[in-house]
Amino acid sequence: VAKDLGLELAALRDGGVRIMQEGRVQYFALNLKNGNLYVSERVDREKICGRIPKCLLALELFVQEQV
């Protein structure tokens, strides 16, 4: 994520980046040391979406501008 967005790793460590997800379970996490996005919880498609043919997990990445 950091590389794709052109972010410095220092910006991640300073708390300038947050992942926002719907629901209680946080399926994704951002590694602050290398800027990679990881799956942090098992994604059980049947449990999340049931029989819905198209299943999406939405997340937003917020980047705070450093001054």
SEKOL-214289 format. One record per residue: residue number from 1; residue in one letter; x negated, y, z of N, C-alpha, C in turn; chain. Coordinates in nm, 2 decimals. Each point is the difference from the previous one (the first is absolute). Layout:
REM SEKOL-214289
<tifi i="NUM" aa="a" n_X="X" n_Y="Y" n_Z="Z" ca_X="X" ca_Y="Y" ca_Z="Z" c_X="X" c_Y="Y" c_Z="Z" ch="A"/>
...
REM end
This chain:
REM SEKOL-214289
<tifi i="1" aa="v" n_X="-0.08" n_Y="-0.12" n_Z="0.00" ca_X="0.08" ca_Y="0.12" ca_Z="0.00" c_X="-0.09" c_Y="0.13" c_Z="0.00" ch="A"/>
<tifi i="2" aa="a" n_X="-0.10" n_Y="0.00" n_Z="0.09" ca_X="-0.08" ca_Y="0.12" ca_Z="0.01" c_X="-0.07" c_Y="0.02" c_Z="-0.14" ch="A"/>
<tifi i="3" aa="k" n_X="-0.05" n_Y="-0.10" n_Z="-0.06" ca_X="-0.07" ca_Y="0.02" ca_Z="-0.13" c_X="0.10" c_Y="0.04" c_Z="-0.11" ch="A"/>
<tifi i="4" aa="d" n_X="0.12" n_Y="-0.06" n_Z="0.00" ca_X="0.10" ca_Y="0.04" ca_Z="-0.11" c_X="0.04" c_Y="0.14" c_Z="0.02" ch="A"/>
<tifi i="5" aa="l" n_X="0.01" n_Y="0.05" n_Z="0.12" ca_X="0.05" ca_Y="0.14" ca_Z="0.03" c_X="-0.11" c_Y="0.10" c_Z="0.01" ch="A"/>
<tifi i="6" aa="g" n_X="-0.13" n_Y="-0.05" n_Z="-0.01" ca_X="-0.11" ca_Y="0.09" ca_Z="0.01" c_X="-0.02" c_Y="0.06" c_Z="0.14" ch="A"/>
<tifi i="7" aa="l" n_X="0.03" n_Y="-0.08" n_Z="0.10" ca_X="-0.01" ca_Y="0.05" ca_Z="0.14" c_X="-0.13" c_Y="-0.04" c_Z="0.06" ch="A"/>
<tifi i="8" aa="e" n_X="-0.06" n_Y="0.08" n_Z="0.08" ca_X="-0.12" ca_Y="-0.03" ca_Z="0.07" c_X="0.04" c_Y="-0.09" c_Z="0.12" ch="A"/>
<tifi i="9" aa="l" n_X="-0.09" n_Y="-0.09" n_Z="0.04" ca_X="0.03" ca_Y="-0.09" ca_Z="0.11" c_X="0.01" c_Y="0.08" c_Z="0.13" ch="A"/>
<tifi i="10" aa="a" n_X="-0.07" n_Y="0.11" n_Z="0.01" ca_X="0.01" ca_Y="0.09" ca_Z="0.12" c_X="0.15" c_Y="0.05" c_Z="0.02" ch="A"/>
<tifi i="11" aa="a" n_X="0.07" n_Y="0.03" n_Z="-0.11" ca_X="0.14" ca_Y="0.04" ca_Z="0.01" c_X="0.08" c_Y="-0.11" c_Z="0.06" ch="A"/>
<tifi i="12" aa="l" n_X="-0.03" n_Y="-0.12" n_Z="-0.03" ca_X="0.08" ca_Y="-0.11" ca_Z="0.06" c_X="-0.03" c_Y="-0.02" c_Z="0.15" ch="A"/>
<tifi i="13" aa="r" n_X="-0.12" n_Y="0.01" n_Z="0.04" ca_X="-0.04" ca_Y="-0.01" ca_Z="0.14" c_X="0.05" c_Y="0.12" c_Z="0.08" ch="A"/>
<tifi i="14" aa="d" n_X="0.01" n_Y="0.11" n_Z="-0.06" ca_X="0.05" ca_Y="0.12" ca_Z="0.08" c_X="0.15" c_Y="0.00" c_Z="0.01" ch="A"/>
<tifi i="15" aa="g" n_X="0.07" n_Y="-0.11" n_Z="-0.04" ca_X="0.14" ca_Y="-0.01" ca_Z="0.01" c_X="0.08" c_Y="0.08" c_Z="-0.10" ch="A"/>
<tifi i="16" aa="g" n_X="-0.06" n_Y="0.03" n_Z="-0.11" ca_X="0.07" ca_Y="0.08" ca_Z="-0.10" c_X="0.09" c_Y="-0.08" c_Z="-0.10" ch="A"/>
<tifi i="17" aa="v" n_X="0.00" n_Y="-0.13" n_Z="0.02" ca_X="0.08" ca_Y="-0.09" ca_Z="-0.09" c_X="0.09" c_Y="-0.09" c_Z="0.09" ch="A"/>
<tifi i="18" aa="r" n_X="0.13" n_Y="-0.01" n_Z="-0.04" ca_X="0.09" ca_Y="-0.09" ca_Z="0.07" c_X="0.08" c_Y="-0.08" c_Z="-0.10" ch="A"/>
<tifi i="19" aa="i" n_X="0.03" n_Y="-0.12" n_Z="0.04" ca_X="0.09" ca_Y="-0.09" ca_Z="-0.08" c_X="0.13" c_Y="0.00" c_Z="0.07" ch="A"/>
<tifi i="20" aa="m" n_X="0.11" n_Y="0.03" n_Z="-0.08" ca_X="0.14" ca_Y="0.00" ca_Z="0.05" c_X="0.07" c_Y="-0.11" c_Z="-0.07" ch="A"/>
<tifi i="21" aa="q" n_X="0.07" n_Y="-0.09" n_Z="0.08" ca_X="0.07" ca_Y="-0.11" ca_Z="-0.06" c_X="0.14" c_Y="0.00" c_Z="0.07" ch="A"/>
<tifi i="22" aa="e" n_X="0.10" n_Y="-0.05" n_Z="-0.07" ca_X="0.13" ca_Y="-0.02" ca_Z="0.06" c_X="0.00" c_Y="-0.13" c_Z="0.08" ch="A"/>
<tifi i="23" aa="g" n_X="0.09" n_Y="0.00" n_Z="0.10" ca_X="0.02" ca_Y="-0.12" ca_Z="0.08" c_X="-0.10" c_Y="0.00" c_Z="0.12" ch="A"/>
<tifi i="24" aa="r" n_X="0.01" n_Y="-0.11" n_Z="0.08" ca_X="-0.08" ca_Y="-0.01" ca_Z="0.12" c_X="-0.13" c_Y="-0.06" c_Z="-0.03" ch="A"/>
<tifi i="25" aa="v" n_X="-0.01" n_Y="-0.09" n_Z="-0.09" ca_X="-0.13" ca_Y="-0.07" ca_Z="-0.03" c_X="-0.08" c_Y="0.08" c_Z="-0.09" ch="A"/>
<tifi i="26" aa="q" n_X="-0.12" n_Y="0.02" n_Z="0.03" ca_X="-0.10" ca_Y="0.07" ca_Z="-0.08" c_X="-0.08" c_Y="-0.10" c_Z="-0.08" ch="A"/>
<tifi i="27" aa="y" n_X="0.03" n_Y="-0.02" n_Z="-0.12" ca_X="-0.06" ca_Y="-0.10" ca_Z="-0.09" c_X="-0.13" c_Y="0.04" c_Z="-0.05" ch="A"/>
<tifi i="28" aa="f" n_X="-0.03" n_Y="0.13" n_Z="0.00" ca_X="-0.13" ca_Y="0.04" ca_Z="-0.06" c_X="-0.08" c_Y="0.09" c_Z="0.10" ch="A"/>
<tifi i="29" aa="a" n_X="-0.13" n_Y="-0.01" n_Z="-0.02" ca_X="-0.09" ca_Y="0.08" ca_Z="0.08" c_X="-0.11" c_Y="0.06" c_Z="-0.08" ch="A"/>
<tifi i="30" aa="l" n_X="-0.05" n_Y="0.11" n_Z="0.04" ca_X="-0.11" ca_Y="0.06" ca_Z="-0.07" c_X="-0.13" c_Y="-0.01" c_Z="0.08" ch="A"/>
<tifi i="31" aa="n" n_X="-0.10" n_Y="-0.06" n_Z="-0.06" ca_X="-0.13" ca_Y="-0.02" ca_Z="0.07" c_X="-0.07" c_Y="0.13" c_Z="0.00" ch="A"/>
<tifi i="32" aa="l" n_X="-0.02" n_Y="0.06" n_Z="0.12" ca_X="-0.06" ca_Y="0.13" ca_Z="0.01" c_X="-0.15" c_Y="0.00" c_Z="-0.03" ch="A"/>
<tifi i="33" aa="k" n_X="-0.07" n_Y="-0.11" n_Z="0.00" ca_X="-0.14" ca_Y="-0.01" ca_Z="-0.03" c_X="-0.03" c_Y="-0.01" c_Z="-0.15" ch="A"/>
<tifi i="34" aa="n" n_X="0.09" n_Y="-0.06" n_Z="-0.08" ca_X="-0.03" ca_Y="-0.01" ca_Z="-0.14" c_X="0.11" c_Y="0.06" c_Z="-0.09" ch="A"/>
<tifi i="35" aa="g" n_X="0.11" n_Y="0.04" n_Z="0.05" ca_X="0.11" ca_Y="0.06" ca_Z="-0.07" c_X="0.09" c_Y="-0.10" c_Z="-0.08" ch="A"/>
<tifi i="36" aa="n" n_X="-0.02" n_Y="-0.13" n_Z="0.03" ca_X="0.08" ca_Y="-0.10" ca_Z="-0.07" c_X="0.14" c_Y="-0.02" c_Z="0.07" ch="A"/>
<tifi i="37" aa="l" n_X="0.10" n_Y="-0.03" n_Z="-0.09" ca_X="0.13" ca_Y="-0.03" ca_Z="0.05" c_X="0.01" c_Y="-0.15" c_Z="0.02" ch="A"/>
<tifi i="38" aa="y" n_X="0.05" n_Y="-0.05" n_Z="0.12" ca_X="0.01" ca_Y="-0.14" ca_Z="0.02" c_X="0.14" c_Y="-0.04" c_Z="0.04" ch="A"/>
<tifi i="39" aa="v" n_X="0.04" n_Y="-0.12" n_Z="-0.02" ca_X="0.12" ca_Y="-0.06" ca_Z="0.05" c_X="-0.03" c_Y="-0.04" c_Z="0.15" ch="A"/>
<tifi i="40" aa="s" n_X="0.08" n_Y="0.06" n_Z="0.09" ca_X="-0.03" ca_Y="-0.02" ca_Z="0.14" c_X="0.10" c_Y="-0.10" c_Z="0.07" ch="A"/>
<tifi i="41" aa="e" n_X="0.11" n_Y="-0.03" n_Z="-0.07" ca_X="0.09" ca_Y="-0.10" ca_Z="0.05" c_X="0.05" c_Y="-0.09" c_Z="-0.11" ch="A"/>
<tifi i="42" aa="r" n_X="0.03" n_Y="-0.12" n_Z="0.03" ca_X="0.05" ca_Y="-0.10" ca_Z="-0.10" c_X="0.12" c_Y="0.06" c_Z="-0.07" ch="A"/>
<tifi i="43" aa="v" n_X="0.01" n_Y="0.00" n_Z="-0.13" ca_X="0.11" ca_Y="0.05" ca_Z="-0.07" c_X="0.08" c_Y="-0.12" c_Z="-0.05" ch="A"/>
<tifi i="44" aa="d" n_X="0.12" n_Y="-0.02" n_Z="0.07" ca_X="0.09" ca_Y="-0.11" ca_Z="-0.03" c_X="0.11" c_Y="0.06" c_Z="-0.08" ch="A"/>
<tifi i="45" aa="r" n_X="-0.01" n_Y="-0.02" n_Z="-0.13" ca_X="0.10" ca_Y="0.05" ca_Z="-0.10" c_X="0.14" c_Y="-0.04" c_Z="0.03" ch="A"/>
<tifi i="46" aa="e" n_X="0.03" n_Y="-0.12" n_Z="0.03" ca_X="0.13" ca_Y="-0.05" ca_Z="0.03" c_X="0.06" c_Y="0.06" c_Z="0.13" ch="A"/>
<tifi i="47" aa="k" n_X="-0.08" n_Y="0.03" n_Z="0.10" ca_X="0.04" ca_Y="0.06" ca_Z="0.12" c_X="0.03" c_Y="0.15" c_Z="-0.02" ch="A"/>
<tifi i="48" aa="i" n_X="-0.08" n_Y="0.06" n_Z="-0.08" ca_X="0.02" ca_Y="0.15" ca_Z="-0.03" c_X="0.11" c_Y="0.03" c_Z="-0.09" ch="A"/>
<tifi i="49" aa="c" n_X="0.01" n_Y="-0.08" n_Z="-0.11" ca_X="0.10" ca_Y="0.04" ca_Z="-0.11" c_X="0.11" c_Y="-0.11" c_Z="-0.02" ch="A"/>
<tifi i="50" aa="g" n_X="-0.01" n_Y="-0.11" n_Z="0.06" ca_X="0.10" ca_Y="-0.10" ca_Z="-0.02" c_X="0.00" c_Y="-0.05" c_Z="-0.14" ch="A"/>
<tifi i="51" aa="r" n_X="0.12" n_Y="0.00" n_Z="-0.06" ca_X="0.01" ca_Y="-0.05" ca_Z="-0.14" c_X="0.00" c_Y="0.12" c_Z="-0.11" ch="A"/>
<tifi i="52" aa="i" n_X="-0.03" n_Y="0.11" n_Z="0.04" ca_X="-0.01" ca_Y="0.12" ca_Z="-0.09" c_X="-0.11" c_Y="-0.03" c_Z="-0.10" ch="A"/>
<tifi i="53" aa="p" n_X="0.02" n_Y="0.00" n_Z="-0.13" ca_X="-0.10" ca_Y="-0.04" ca_Z="-0.10" c_X="-0.12" c_Y="0.10" c_Z="0.00" ch="A"/>
<tifi i="54" aa="k" n_X="0.02" n_Y="0.12" n_Z="0.02" ca_X="-0.11" ca_Y="0.10" ca_Z="0.00" c_X="-0.02" c_Y="0.05" c_Z="0.14" ch="A"/>
<tifi i="55" aa="c" n_X="-0.12" n_Y="-0.03" n_Z="0.05" ca_X="-0.03" ca_Y="0.03" ca_Z="0.14" c_X="-0.12" c_Y="0.10" c_Z="0.00" ch="A"/>
<tifi i="56" aa="l" n_X="0.02" n_Y="0.11" n_Z="0.07" ca_X="-0.10" ca_Y="0.10" ca_Z="0.01" c_X="-0.03" c_Y="0.04" c_Z="0.14" ch="A"/>
<tifi i="57" aa="l" n_X="-0.12" n_Y="0.02" n_Z="0.03" ca_X="-0.04" ca_Y="0.06" ca_Z="0.13" c_X="-0.05" c_Y="0.14" c_Z="-0.02" ch="A"/>
<tifi i="58" aa="a" n_X="0.06" n_Y="0.10" n_Z="0.05" ca_X="-0.04" ca_Y="0.14" ca_Z="-0.03" c_X="-0.09" c_Y="0.05" c_Z="0.11" ch="A"/>
<tifi i="59" aa="l" n_X="-0.10" n_Y="0.07" n_Z="-0.04" ca_X="-0.08" ca_Y="0.07" ca_Z="0.10" c_X="-0.05" c_Y="0.13" c_Z="-0.06" ch="A"/>
<tifi i="60" aa="e" n_X="-0.02" n_Y="0.10" n_Z="0.09" ca_X="-0.05" ca_Y="0.13" ca_Z="-0.04" c_X="-0.14" c_Y="0.02" c_Z="0.07" ch="A"/>
<tifi i="61" aa="l" n_X="-0.08" n_Y="0.07" n_Z="-0.07" ca_X="-0.13" ca_Y="0.03" ca_Z="0.05" c_X="-0.01" c_Y="0.16" c_Z="0.01" ch="A"/>
<tifi i="62" aa="f" n_X="-0.01" n_Y="0.05" n_Z="0.12" ca_X="-0.01" ca_Y="0.14" ca_Z="0.02" c_X="-0.14" c_Y="0.04" c_Z="0.03" ch="A"/>
<tifi i="63" aa="v" n_X="-0.05" n_Y="0.10" n_Z="-0.08" ca_X="-0.13" ca_Y="0.05" ca_Z="0.02" c_X="0.01" c_Y="0.15" c_Z="0.04" ch="A"/>
<tifi i="64" aa="q" n_X="-0.06" n_Y="0.02" n_Z="0.12" ca_X="-0.01" ca_Y="0.14" ca_Z="0.06" c_X="-0.12" c_Y="0.07" c_Z="-0.06" ch="A"/>
<tifi i="65" aa="e" n_X="0.03" n_Y="0.12" n_Z="-0.05" ca_X="-0.11" ca_Y="0.08" ca_Z="-0.05" c_X="-0.10" c_Y="0.04" c_Z="0.11" ch="A"/>
<tifi i="66" aa="q" n_X="-0.13" n_Y="-0.02" n_Z="-0.02" ca_X="-0.10" ca_Y="0.04" ca_Z="0.10" c_X="-0.04" c_Y="0.14" c_Z="-0.03" ch="A"/>
<tifi i="67" aa="v" n_X="0.00" n_Y="0.09" n_Z="0.10" ca_X="-0.05" ca_Y="0.14" ca_Z="-0.02" c_X="-0.13" c_Y="0.02" c_Z="0.06" ch="A"/>
REM end
